[in-house]
Structure formats: structure tokens, C-alpha cells
Amino acid sequence: MPKTKILPPKAKIIPHAMEKHGHIRTDNYYWLNQRENPEVIDYLHQENEYYQQATAHTATFQQDLFEEMKARIKEDDESVPYFYNGYFYITRFEKGKDYPIHSRKKGSLEAKEEILFDCNEMAKGHTYFNLAGLSISEDNNWASFGIDTVSRRQYTIQIKNLVTGDILPIKIENTTGGATWASDNKTLFYSRKDEQTLRADKIYKHKVGTNASEDTLVYFEKDETFDVSVYKSKSKKYLIITSGSTLTTEYQILLSATPDDKFKVFQKRTRGLEYSMSHFGDYFYIVTNKDKATNFKLMKTPENATSKEHWVDVIPHREDVLLEDIDIFKDYLVVSERFNGLNAIRIMPWSGKGAYYLPFDSETYMAYTTTNLDFDTEILRYGFQSLATPASVIDFNMKTKEKTILKEQEVLGGTFDKNNYKEERLWATASDGTKVPISLVYRKEIKPNGKNPLLLYAYGSYGVTMDCHFSSVRLSLLDRGFIYAIAHVRGGEDLGRAWYEDGKLLKKKNTFTDFIDCSQFLIDENYTSVQHLYAEGGSAGGLLMGAILNMAPNLYNGVVAQVPFVDVVTTMLDETIPLTTGEYDEWGNPNVKKYYNYMLSYSPYDNVVAQDYPNLYISTGLHDSQVQYWEPAKWVAKLRILKTDNNQLYLDTNMEAGHGGASGRFEALKEIAKEYSFLLDLEGIKK
């Protein structure tokens, strides 16, 4: 009997007209935004069933890939312990279990383990579970923590008595999960979200022993483009409220010893002025873009005179070096910088003599300071990894320059050797003449003959830098002949702040053309060909995928778009959707005509046309709070009607998870196995 052809579902068309600036758009699938509508749920289930049936021949391969990836991961793993306020803190995993166990030991690593939270027990009965925001009081007797069991990043804060082991009955709903203790060990400050938009807009104060309904509102952020959070300075002297938008920051400070006093503004918000600060001794040290310091500089000001007219330079602005962060120690200032797209860590003695950089000899690495909670130490803890080098945690003596590798990520299975892989950094020339870096990794036996499958990844928004991290999971592609590449496109901050500014607002299309130009470069240089080139991006990187599919669909054999932001205009006009108003400085405000027109010119959903598209695997989560599920759902529905090819088009909706996907450390591998099996199947690789 002939095999029955599996037909994809078709969403019904209900035209919905939207007018703005005298322009009318008709959205035939607007109705898919009704999350509670049974017809919407039914359509998503139909798409899932179609995907599962159409890829049934890869089901065994998916499972094999999952087991292969899982086998490389050390199941009974644990973090490098860090010492804080009399205790060593450890996060560990046990074999066969999905979630971490948080514990501590008093005074010595030989001391008895005190289990703070066993997330495996806490996750029972939940399809999704995440514990975040763990905060310990200064007397070590109380722990606050946040729980999310839906994956919409709406955390419920609870408090545990670490003396008795009891969790108090109080539950503080709809928070970010983050909280910080005042020095009186009974006052807890936390941030709460708007119920609808999920913007963190309020700071509350809770007293242990009282009901959550009695909590005091400390601060309400009225500006809808700002989010708020609260934390304690490393010195433990100050409680600090942060208000931040894309372009502007403002801090308020309060002595931690007097939590019932009023917070004082550190430096009032000035549009375009960004700053962050650290307290040490009698001064605050401020990383800021003040005085047109595009790449940021370091300044300081006395504790009792914090407004900007008192700030003085410590490290002046440099045109070619991005100042990313600082770590302060009693005798040293450690500066995290970025030059020519590469991380640098500079050690600067406060004495002013003998500053130096940590030596890194690769061009496809990432180096970063990690948990450095003590002031009075000569030891800097930092991490290092590259595309072919597993992550390591290192203690570095800033005085003697001796380093101790505390841990290197283990890749189990006995077959991995980093010497079998080649790492490269190339520079593609964009259409406007800009040089764009590309980082690659592949097995050494691979030759540039134009026949290699290549997966090109990028993000390119919010100034997020795509550093060259190691992935044991990625080996499942590399060891089957794939080249993996990262395009460091504009919109990220890879080459400094100007790199970000050149890929946002009315320059957003640079992100898309950079990616296309990098793709063409890799083809021209014979690393791959249009028959073997694949692209991948998620969230705002999914917007990038949607844009390149409309602009240059003929360059790619397949594209993976994870939780893609593709309905730009409609989303940015809807102020009830989480994150929208805070995004105006990134994308523009479409209530202003020039931004509306520009967004409309690239919005992937609005620009789907009757043409051939590559093979597409698109994933989303029903409960996603950052990119609503209906964006990819509408996009797929429109593509199904308009595309003129017979290529694969799959929409895979996780009906239980949100933006970050599945919560268990191994469950998430199943999602990657789906993506990899999609790519490998297109290459005819079956095992």
C-alpha cells in the first residue's frame, strides 16, 4: 500500500485589521493570542502531532542523541565550594537526578554537610521547577529563596529557618525571586512584578514573623521603561535599589544597619547616563558612561557626596577598550575589559605599581571573574573556557601570580580530546565595509572543500556578547562532521559599545545584513555551501532568523528558531505584553511613525512573502513570558499558506514550559536532541 502523506494543519483565517499612522495591517491569525481558547490549544496540539508524525523516523535517533549527550555529563557533579561568612557553600548533583542540592559546611570542608535545599524533593509533582535568589542572613540563621513552577519567571519567595530546618508558612507571590537581608537579620527587601506586564516595578520590605499582607511598599517605579531590583553591597554596609532601563540607571542607598530609614538617591536619573557602583572603604567606585565615555570608564566619589559633580576619574575612557566590570579587593582592583572582541582581566594594585594582565593566548575563548566575596584576600577566582577547551575554575594569587586549577569540566566517555579540534577566528567584510568577527570550531581532519555542514549561530541584540563557550553537547554535531560558528554581529557588544549602538533602533538591519554577509563569506571561503549551511538563533536571535529567512532564504538549507520574537510591530504596540514598554530604547517606539515604518520594513511576520523558504524547525513554550507563544504560531501559520516550496516546516510547542524550556538538566537535552536530529537528518546522517 502507498504511504499516506502526512498533511500539515492549517490555522483558520480570521482577518483582524489594525490601523496606525494611517496605515492598515491585516493579521489573519491574530486570534491565536487567545491562550485560554480551546481552538488555539487544539491548533498547537495539531502542529505538535504533525511534527511528531513527520519526524517519527528520527525518534530513535533523537533518543540516541539524548543518551549520548547525557553520557558525557558527570551526573554526580558539584560546584567549587566558595567561602562566605563562616561557611563553605556547595551546589551538587546526584546520579540520576535532574535538580541541584544546595548545601553548606561550617568552617571547614571536612565539617558535616548541612543541606539547605534538595530541589529534587521540592520539584516532585511539578513538570517545571526552578529555585532562584537564594539569600542568607548575616547571622546565618535565615534563608530566603524563590520558586517558579510555571516557567513565567513569577517567583514565590519563602523563608527557611536554618536553625530548626522549618520553612515558614508565609508565601510572597509574584516576585523576581531575588531578595536581600538587612543587617538586623529580620528585615527582608524584595522586588515584586506587575501582574500583567511582569515588569519588576516595586520594592517591598518584609519583617520575619509578620504576614506578607503587612509588607511595606518601599519604592514604586512609575516609569514603565524601568525595572527595579534590590541587593546588598559586597561590603555589607549598604542596601541598594537599582532602577534601570536600556539607556539609563539610577541607584538608591540605605545603611543596612538601619533598614527602617529612608533610601537616598545616589545620583538622580539623567537620560543616557548609565552607571553601576561598588562600595569600598570610604568611597564608591563607579563604572559609567559619563562625559560621553561610550566604552565606559571608572570613577570614584566619597560616601557622603555621591552626586555626579563629585565623581573623579580612576580609569579614563578608552576608545578601543570596553570596561565591563570591576572586582574590588583590599590591595587590588581587578578590571574586566574587552579589547578587539576578546576578554581581558587586568590586575591593578592600589599602590599604583605593577599592574598586569592575565595571559590568554587563544582568540576563541572566554575568561571571567566568578565568586569573589572576600575583600581581604590575594586570591582572585576566575573561569576560563574556549570552543574546544572545557570550562575551568581557577584560583589566582595576585601577589605571587601562582594559579591553582580547582576544577575542570569533565567530559565523560573517554573519547574527547581537545587536541582533536581546531579553533579559528575569521573576519568577514559586511556590505558597508565593517569587519565582523566569526569564531569557529571543527575537527582537525575537516578540510574547506565546500561540502561541510556548518551551523552558524548569532544573537545580536541588547548589547549581549556572544562569548566562545565550551559545550560537551555540541560534540554530537562536531563529531559527525559539522563546523560550528558564531557570528559576532552588530547589536551585541562584542567589539565595544559602538558595536551595540550600530545594531539597534534605526540601525537594527545591520544585525541581519552582518549575519547574511558572514554566511556568504563562509560559503565563499569554502567552509560550506548553500546546500549545507544552517542557521540558529533564539528569542531576539529568533528575530534575526526570521529576518534572514525573508531577506536571503536561498543561502540556507535549514534554520532553527527557538522562541523567536517575530511579530515585532504588533508586540511593540501592545503595552500589556510583558517587557514591551521597557524595550522602546532597544527597538524604538512604534507609536512614533519613523520607528513604526522601520520596524514594519523588517518584522519577520509582516514580511513573509510567496517564495521558497529553507527547512524550518521552530520551537516555543506556551507559558513563555518573554516571547509569547502566539508569535511563532502565527508566523508558522502564515508561512504554511505563502511559502512556495516543499521543505519541512515544524512548530514544536512545549505545552508546559516557558522561555527557558524544560527545567531539569537532562530534560533540556531532549530539546537539543530534537534540534540536532533535524539538522543531521537534513544532512542524511542517521546515527
C-alpha positions in Angstrom: 0.0 0.0 0.0 1.3 3.5 -0.8 2.4 5.5 2.2 -0.2 8.1 3.3 1.2 11.6 3.1 1.0 13.5 6.3 -0.6 16.8 5.8 0.3 19.8 8.0 -2.5 21.6 9.9 -3.9 24.9 8.6 -5.0 27.6 11.0 -8.3 29.2 10.2 -8.2 32.7 8.9 -10.0 35.4 10.8 -8.9 38.8 9.4 -8.1 41.4 12.1 -7.4 44.9 10.9 -5.0 47.2 12.8 -4.6 50.9 12.0 -1.6 53.0 13.0 -0.4 56.3 11.4 -3.0 55.9 8.7 -1.6 52.5 7.7 -3.8 49.4 8.0 -2.3 45.9 8.6 -4.5 42.8 8.3 -3.5 40.0 10.6 -5.3 36.8 9.6 -4.0 34.9 12.7 -4.4 37.5 15.4 -6.9 35.2 17.1 -4.1 32.8 18.1 -3.2 35.1 21.0 -6.2 33.7 23.0 -4.3 31.4 25.3 -7.5 30.1 27.0 -9.3 29.4 23.7 -9.7 25.6 23.2 -9.4 26.1 19.4 -5.9 27.7 20.0 -4.8 24.9 22.2 -6.2 22.4 19.7 -4.2 24.0 16.8 -1.0 23.9 18.8 -1.6 20.2 19.6 -2.2 19.6 15.8 1.1 21.2 15.0 2.8 19.1 17.6 1.3 15.9 16.3 2.3 16.9 12.7 5.8 17.5 13.9 6.0 14.1 15.7 4.5 12.2 12.8 6.6 13.8 10.2 9.8 13.2 12.2 8.8 9.7 13.5 11.7 8.2 11.5 14.1 10.2 13.7 12.6 9.3 17.1 15.1 6.5 17.8 18.0 8.8 16.7 16.7 11.6 19.0 16.8 9.2 21.9 20.3 8.0 20.9 21.5 11.6 20.7 19.9 12.3 24.1 21.7 9.3 25.7 24.9 10.3 24.0 24.8 13.9 25.3 23.8 12.7 28.8 26.6 10.2 28.9 29.2 13.0 28.6 27.9 14.8 31.6 29.2 13.9 35.1 26.0 13.1 36.9 27.4 13.2 40.4 29.0 16.6 39.9 29.4 19.5 42.3 30.5 23.2 42.1 33.8 24.5 43.5 32.9 25.5 47.1 33.1 29.2 48.0 33.6 30.5 51.5 31.3 33.2 52.8 30.7 34.5 56.3 31.9 31.4 58.1 30.5 28.7 55.7 31.6 26.9 52.6 28.7 26.8 50.1 28.3 24.0 47.6 25.9 23.1 44.8 25.9 19.5 43.8 24.1 16.9 41.7 23.4 13.3 42.4 23.4 10.5 39.8 20.1 10.0 38.1 18.6 13.2 39.5 17.6 16.3 37.5 17.9 19.1 40.0 20.7 20.5 42.3 21.2 20.1 46.0 22.3 23.3 47.8 24.3 22.7 50.9 26.9 24.3 53.2 29.6 23.3 55.7 30.6 25.3 58.7 34.2 26.5 58.9 35.8 23.5 57.0 35.2 21.3 54.0 35.6 18.4 56.4 32.6 19.6 58.5 29.2 17.9 58.4 27.1 18.8 55.4 24.0 20.9 56.1 21.5 20.5 53.2 19.8 23.8 52.6 17.6 22.8 49.7 17.2 19.5 47.8 15.5 20.7 44.7 14.8 17.1 43.6 12.4 16.7 46.6 10.9 20.2 46.1 10.3 19.6 42.4 8.2 16.5 42.9 4.7 16.9 41.5 5.8 19.7 39.2 6.5 19.5 35.4 8.7 22.6 35.7 10.7 23.7 38.8 13.3 26.4 39.4 14.8 27.7 42.7 16.4 31.1 42.4 17.5 34.1 44.5 19.0 32.2 47.5 19.9 34.7 50.1 21.4 34.1 53.6 21.1 36.4 56.5 24.2 37.8 58.1 23.7 35.7 61.3 23.4 32.6 59.0 20.1 31.7 60.6 17.7 32.5 57.7 17.5 31.8 54.0 15.1 33.4 51.6 14.5 31.7 48.2 12.2 32.0 45.2 10.3 29.2 43.5 8.9 29.1 39.9 6.8 26.1 38.9 5.2 27.5 35.7 8.2 29.0 33.9 6.8 32.5 33.6 9.5 33.8 35.9 7.0 34.8 38.5 8.6 33.5 41.7 7.1 32.9 45.1 9.5 33.9 47.9 9.6 31.8 51.0 11.8 31.8 54.1 13.6 28.9 55.8 14.7 28.9 59.4 18.2 27.3 59.1 18.4 26.6 62.9 15.2 24.5 63.0 15.1 23.5 59.3 11.5 24.7 59.1 10.1 26.6 56.1 7.9 29.4 57.4 4.2 29.2 56.1 4.5 32.7 54.6 4.5 32.9 50.7 5.2 36.1 48.9 3.7 35.8 45.4 4.6 37.4 42.0 8.2 38.4 42.7 11.5 38.2 40.7 12.7 35.7 43.3 15.5 37.9 44.4 15.7 39.3 47.9 18.3 40.6 50.3 18.6 40.7 54.1 19.3 43.8 56.2 21.9 43.6 58.9 19.3 43.2 61.6 18.6 39.6 60.3 14.9 40.1 60.3 14.1 42.6 57.6 14.0 41.3 54.0 13.8 43.5 50.9 12.5 42.1 47.7 11.2 43.2 44.2 7.6 42.5 43.0 6.2 42.3 39.5 3.2 43.9 37.8 0.6 41.1 37.5 0.0 41.7 33.8 3.2 43.1 32.2 5.5 41.2 34.6 7.7 44.3 34.9 9.6 44.4 38.2 8.2 47.7 39.5 8.0 47.6 43.3 10.4 47.1 46.2 8.8 45.8 49.4 10.1 45.2 52.9 9.1 42.2 55.0 9.7 41.5 58.7 10.2 37.9 59.8 7.2 36.8 61.9 4.6 39.0 60.1 2.2 38.3 57.3 3.0 39.1 53.7 -0.1 41.3 53.6 1.6 43.6 56.2 4.7 44.1 54.0 5.7 47.8 53.4 6.0 49.3 49.9 9.4 50.9 50.0 9.6 52.1 46.4 7.3 52.1 43.3 8.9 52.7 39.9 6.4 54.7 37.9 8.3 54.9 34.6 7.2 51.9 32.6 10.5 51.6 30.8 12.4 50.9 34.0 12.8 47.7 36.1 13.8 47.6 39.7 15.9 45.3 41.9 17.5 45.3 45.4 20.8 43.9 46.7 23.5 44.5 49.3 26.9 45.9 48.7 29.9 43.5 48.9 31.0 45.5 51.9 27.6 44.6 53.6 27.3 48.3 54.6 24.6 49.4 52.1 21.3 48.2 50.8 20.9 49.3 47.2 17.9 49.7 45.0 18.6 49.7 41.2 16.2 51.3 38.7 17.4 50.5 35.1 16.2 51.0 31.5 18.1 50.3 28.3 19.8 53.7 28.4 19.6 55.0 32.0 20.2 53.8 35.5 19.5 55.2 39.0 20.6 53.9 42.4 19.3 54.5 45.9 21.2 53.6 49.0 20.5 52.9 52.7 22.7 51.8 55.5 22.0 48.1 56.0 22.1 48.6 59.8 19.1 50.9 59.7 16.6 49.2 57.4 13.6 51.3 58.5 15.2 54.6 57.4 14.6 56.1 54.0 16.6 55.3 50.9 18.6 58.2 49.4 19.1 58.7 45.7 22.8 58.1 44.8 22.7 60.1 41.6 19.3 61.0 40.1 18.4 59.6 36.7 19.6 61.5 33.7 18.5 60.1 30.3 21.5 58.4 28.7 23.6 58.3 31.9 24.4 54.7 32.9 26.3 53.8 36.0 26.9 51.0 38.4 28.8 51.3 41.7 30.7 49.3 44.3 31.4 50.3 47.8 34.9 50.0 49.4 36.4 51.9 52.3 35.2 55.5 52.3 34.4 55.6 48.6 32.0 54.3 45.9 33.7 53.2 42.7 31.5 53.8 39.7 31.6 52.3 36.2 29.9 54.8 34.0 29.4 56.3 30.5 29.5 59.9 32.0 31.2 62.5 29.8 30.5 60.6 26.6 32.5 57.7 27.8 31.0 55.3 25.2 33.1 52.4 26.3 32.7 53.3 30.0 35.3 54.5 32.5 35.9 54.0 36.2 35.3 56.9 38.6 35.1 57.3 42.4 33.3 59.5 44.9 33.2 59.9 48.7 30.5 58.1 50.6 29.0 61.4 51.8 29.0 63.1 48.4 27.5 60.8 45.7 26.1 63.0 43.0 28.0 63.1 39.7 29.7 66.5 40.2 31.8 64.8 42.9 32.9 61.9 40.7 36.6 61.8 39.7 38.3 59.6 37.1 40.2 56.5 38.2 40.5 54.8 34.8 39.8 57.2 32.0 37.7 56.3 28.9 39.5 54.5 26.1 38.1 54.4 22.5 39.3 50.9 21.8 38.7 49.2 25.2 35.3 48.4 26.7 35.3 48.5 30.5 32.8 45.8 31.5 33.1 45.3 35.3 35.3 45.6 38.4 36.1 43.4 41.4 37.5 45.2 44.5 39.9 43.7 47.0 41.8 45.2 49.9 45.1 45.5 48.0 43.9 45.1 44.4 41.5 46.4 41.8 40.6 43.8 39.2 39.2 45.2 35.9 37.2 43.1 33.4 37.8 44.6 29.9 37.2 43.7 26.3 39.6 44.6 23.5 39.1 43.7 19.8 36.3 41.4 20.9 38.3 39.4 23.4 38.1 39.3 27.2 40.9 40.7 29.3 41.4 40.7 33.1 43.7 43.4 34.4 45.2 43.3 38.0 45.9 46.7 39.4 47.5 47.1 42.9 46.0 50.0 44.8 49.7 51.0 45.4 49.7 52.1 41.7 52.7 49.9 40.9 53.0 46.8 38.8 49.6 46.5 37.0 49.4 43.5 34.6 47.0 41.4 32.6 46.3 37.7 32.9 47.8 36.0 29.8 45.4 34.3 27.4 46.8 33.0 24.1 43.7 31.9 22.2 41.3 34.0 20.1 38.2 31.9 20.7 38.0 31.9 24.5 36.1 33.5 27.3 37.6 34.5 30.7 35.6 35.9 33.5 35.8 36.6 37.3 33.5 34.4 39.3 32.6 34.3 43.0 34.9 36.8 44.8 33.1 37.6 48.1 36.1 38.5 50.3 37.9 41.8 50.4 40.8 40.8 52.4 42.5 38.2 50.1 45.2 37.9 47.5 43.2 35.3 45.6 41.1 36.1 42.6 38.8 33.3 41.4 38.1 33.3 37.6 36.8 31.0 34.9 38.2 30.1 31.5 36.9 28.1 28.6 37.1 28.1 24.8 35.2 26.5 22.0 37.3 23.4 22.3 38.5 23.7 26.0 36.2 22.6 28.8 35.4 25.2 31.5 37.8 25.5 34.4 37.6 27.4 37.7 41.0 28.9 38.8 42.3 30.5 41.9 44.9 33.0 41.0 47.3 34.6 43.6 47.5 38.2 42.6 50.8 38.7 44.5 52.8 35.6 43.6 51.0 35.1 40.2 50.6 31.4 41.0 47.4 29.7 39.8 45.6 26.7 41.0 43.1 24.9 38.8 40.3 24.0 41.2 38.1 22.2 38.7 38.0 21.5 35.0 34.7 20.3 33.5 34.9 16.6 32.9 33.7 15.2 29.5 32.9 11.5 30.2 33.1 8.7 27.7 36.8 8.5 27.2 36.8 9.8 23.6 37.1 13.6 24.0 40.5 15.2 23.4 40.6 18.9 22.8 43.6 18.4 20.6 41.3 16.8 18.0 39.6 20.1 17.3 40.7 23.3 15.6 39.5 26.8 16.6 39.6 29.8 14.3 38.7 33.4 14.3 37.9 34.9 10.9 36.8 38.4 9.8 34.0 38.8 7.2 33.5 42.1 5.4 30.0 43.4 5.8 28.2 45.2 2.9 29.1 48.6 4.4 32.8 47.6 4.8 32.7 46.8 8.5 34.8 43.8 9.6 32.7 41.3 11.5 34.4 38.5 13.6 33.4 34.9 13.3 34.5 32.2 15.7 34.7 28.6 14.5 35.4 25.1 15.9 35.6 21.8 14.0 37.5 18.5 13.9 41.1 18.9 12.6 40.6 16.4 9.7 37.9 18.6 8.2 39.1 20.5 5.1 37.5 23.6 3.5 36.1 21.9 0.4 32.6 23.5 0.3 30.9 20.3 1.4 30.9 20.6 5.1 27.7 21.1 7.1 28.1 24.3 9.1 25.8 25.7 11.9 26.1 29.4 12.2 24.7 30.9 15.5 24.1 34.5 16.5 22.1 36.7 18.8 22.8 40.3 18.1 20.6 42.4 20.5 20.7 44.2 23.9 24.4 44.5 23.8 24.7 40.9 24.8 28.1 39.5 23.9 28.3 36.0 22.4 31.4 34.6 24.0 33.1 31.4 22.9 31.9 28.9 25.5 32.6 25.2 25.5 29.7 22.7 25.1 30.0 19.0 25.5 26.6 18.7 23.9 27.9 20.4 20.8 30.3 17.5 20.3 27.4 15.5 18.9 27.5 17.8 15.9 31.3 18.3 15.6 32.0 14.6 15.8 29.6 14.0 12.9 31.4 16.4 10.7 29.7 19.7 11.4 31.5 23.0 11.7 30.1 25.2 14.5 30.4 29.0 14.1 29.4 32.1 16.0 28.8 35.4 14.0 29.6 38.3 16.4 27.1 40.6 14.6 26.4 44.2 15.5 23.7 44.6 18.1 25.9 42.7 20.6 28.7 44.4 22.5 31.4 42.1 21.2 33.5 44.9 19.8 32.6 47.6 22.3 29.6 49.9 23.0 29.5 51.3 19.4 29.1 47.8 18.1 25.8 47.6 20.1 24.7 51.1 19.1 25.2 50.2 15.4 22.7 47.3 15.7 19.7 48.8 17.4 16.8 51.2 16.8 17.1 52.6 13.2 20.3 50.6 12.6 18.8 47.2 13.5 19.1 45.9 10.0 22.9 45.9 10.4 22.4 42.8 12.6 20.6 41.0 9.8 23.0 42.0 6.9 26.0 41.2 9.1 24.7 37.7 9.5 23.9 37.3 5.8 27.4 38.6 4.9 29.1 36.2 7.4 27.1 33.4 5.8 28.2 34.4 2.3 31.8 34.7 3.5 31.8 31.2 4.9 30.4 29.9 1.6 33.0 31.9 -0.5 35.8 30.6 1.7 34.7 27.0 1.0 33.9 26.2 4.6 30.4 25.2 3.5 27.8 25.7 0.7 24.2 26.7 0.4 23.3 23.0 0.4 25.0 22.5 3.8 24.7 25.9 5.6 22.4 26.1 8.7 21.4 29.0 10.9 20.3 29.1 14.6 19.1 31.8 16.9 16.7 32.1 19.9 14.5 34.9 21.3 15.8 38.1 19.8 18.2 35.8 17.9 15.0 34.2 16.6 14.0 37.7 15.2 17.4 37.5 13.4 16.4 34.1 12.0 13.1 35.4 10.8 14.7 38.4 9.1 17.3 36.5 7.2 14.7 34.0 6.0 12.8 36.8 4.3 16.0 38.6 3.1 18.2 35.7 1.9 16.3 32.4 2.1 18.4 30.8 -0.7 21.5 30.8 1.5 20.4 28.2 4.0 19.4 24.5 3.8 17.8 24.7 7.3 17.1 27.1 10.1 16.4 26.5 13.8 14.5 29.4 15.5 14.0 29.0 19.3 11.2 31.1 20.9 11.5 33.6 18.2 10.5 37.3 18.5 8.9 37.7 15.0 5.8 39.8 15.3 7.7 43.0 16.2 5.2 45.7 15.3 2.1 44.1 17.0 4.1 43.2 20.1 5.7 46.7 20.4 2.3 48.4 20.1 0.8 46.2 22.9 1.8 47.8 26.2 0.0 45.0 28.1 2.5 42.4 27.0 5.5 41.7 29.3 8.6 43.7 28.5 7.1 45.9 25.8 7.5 49.4 27.3 11.0 48.6 28.6 12.0 47.7 25.0 11.4 51.1 23.4 15.1 52.1 23.7 16.1 48.9 22.0 13.7 48.7 19.1 12.1 52.1 19.0 8.5 53.1 19.9 6.2 52.3 17.0 3.8 55.0 18.3 6.3 57.2 16.6 5.9 57.0 12.8 9.6 56.7 11.8 10.0 53.7 14.2 6.8 52.1 13.0 7.8 52.3 9.4 11.3 51.0 10.1 10.1 48.0 12.2 7.5 47.2 9.6 10.2 47.0 7.0 11.9 44.1 8.8 9.4 42.5 11.1 9.6 38.8 10.1 5.8 38.1 10.4 4.9 41.2 8.4 7.3 40.4 5.6 6.5 36.7 4.8 6.0 36.5 1.1 5.3 33.9 -1.6 8.8 32.5 -2.1 10.8 29.4 -1.3 12.0 29.1 2.3 14.5 26.6 3.7 13.7 23.7 6.1 12.5 25.2 9.4 12.3 23.9 13.0 10.6 26.5 15.2 10.1 25.9 19.0 8.2 27.8 21.6 6.7 27.5 25.1 3.0 28.0 25.9 3.9 29.9 29.1 6.7 32.0 27.8 6.6 35.4 29.4 9.3 37.0 27.2 8.2 35.9 23.7 4.6 35.0 23.6 3.8 31.6 22.1 1.5 33.2 19.5 4.3 34.9 17.7 5.9 31.7 16.3 2.4 30.1 16.0 1.2 33.0 13.8 4.4 33.0 11.8 4.2 29.3 11.0 0.5 29.6 10.1 1.4 32.4 7.6 4.4 30.6 6.2 2.3 27.5 5.6 -0.1 29.5 3.3 2.5 31.6 1.5 5.7 29.5 1.1 6.2 28.0 -2.4 8.5 25.1 -1.5 8.0 21.5 -0.2 10.6 21.9 2.5 10.0 20.9 6.1 8.2 23.4 8.4 7.7 22.3 12.0 6.3 24.2 15.0 7.1 22.4 18.3 5.3 23.9 21.3 6.3 22.8 24.8 2.8 22.9 26.4 4.3 23.1 29.9 7.4 25.3 29.8 8.3 28.9 29.1 11.2 30.9 27.7 14.0 28.8 29.0 12.5 25.5 28.0 12.4 22.4 30.2 13.8 22.8 33.8 15.6 19.5 34.5 19.2 19.4 33.5 18.6 16.3 31.4 15.1 17.3 30.1 16.7 20.2 28.4 18.9 17.8 26.4 15.8 16.3 24.8 15.0 19.6 23.3 18.6 19.9 21.9 18.3 16.4 20.6 15.3 17.4 18.6 17.2 20.3 17.0 20.3 18.2 16.2 18.3 15.4 14.8 16.5 17.9 12.5 19.9 19.2 11.2 21.5 15.8 10.9 18.5 14.3 9.1 18.8 17.1 6.5 22.4 16.0 6.0 21.3 12.4 5.6 23.1 11.4 8.8 21.0 8.8 10.5 23.1 7.8 13.5 
